[in-house]
Amino acid sequence: MLRHGGEQVEQGERGGRRRARHKAGLPPGADRLTPREAEVWRLVARGLSNTEIAADLFVGEATVKTHVPRIMAKLGARDRI
């Protein structure tokens, strides 16, 4: 397995490259999330608000507001939808 442009690729039988299969349900880039970012991301994916996420994880809303844009950048997402 090789890394190409921050993404894992596998060497094909004929020498060509193909993208490594991602774990079921995880978008490309999810492997770069910290454990805490992954927790926040799962709650965002469930449709929780920043306030609800903060209460669920026992952190301040400002902490959630810090995590969300970092997660979005790592996943290459433009918005929460």
C-alpha positions in Angstrom: 0.0 0.0 0.0 1.3 3.4 -1.0 0.3 6.9 0.1 -0.4 9.3 -2.8 -1.5 12.9 -2.1 -2.5 12.0 1.4 -4.7 9.1 0.3 -3.9 5.4 0.5 -3.6 3.6 -2.9 -2.9 0.0 -3.6 -0.7 -1.4 -6.4 -2.9 -3.3 -8.8 -2.0 -6.6 -10.5 -0.9 -4.8 -13.6 1.1 -2.1 -11.8 -1.7 0.4 -11.9 -3.0 2.2 -8.8 -6.4 2.0 -7.3 -7.8 3.6 -4.2 -7.8 1.5 -1.0 -11.3 0.5 0.0 -12.5 2.6 2.9 -14.2 1.0 5.9 -17.9 0.7 5.4 -19.7 3.9 6.2 -16.6 6.0 6.5 -15.9 8.8 4.0 -12.5 9.4 2.5 -10.3 11.2 5.0 -12.0 9.7 8.1 -8.8 7.8 8.9 -7.2 11.3 9.6 -9.7 12.2 12.3 -8.6 12.1 15.9 -10.7 9.9 18.2 -12.4 13.0 19.6 -13.1 14.4 16.1 -14.6 11.0 15.1 -16.9 11.2 18.1 -18.0 14.7 17.2 -18.4 13.7 13.5 -20.7 10.8 14.4 -22.9 13.2 16.4 -22.9 15.7 13.6 -23.9 12.9 11.2 -26.8 12.1 13.5 -28.0 15.7 13.1 -27.2 17.0 16.6 -26.6 20.7 17.1 -23.4 22.1 18.5 -25.1 22.6 21.8 -26.4 19.0 21.9 -23.0 17.7 21.0 -21.3 19.7 23.7 -23.8 18.4 26.3 -23.4 14.8 25.1 -19.6 15.0 25.3 -19.4 17.1 28.4 -17.4 19.9 26.7 -18.1 23.5 25.9 -19.9 24.6 22.8 -16.8 26.6 21.8 -14.9 23.3 21.8 -17.4 21.7 19.4 -17.2 24.8 17.2 -13.5 24.3 17.0 -13.7 20.7 16.1 -16.4 20.9 13.4 -14.5 23.0 10.8 -11.4 20.9 11.3 -13.4 17.8 10.7 -15.0 19.3 7.6 -11.6 20.2 6.2 -10.2 16.8 6.8 -13.2 15.2 5.1 -13.3 17.7 2.3 -16.9 18.6 3.2 -18.4 22.0 2.5 -21.2 21.9 5.0 -22.8 19.7 7.6 -25.5 18.4 5.3 
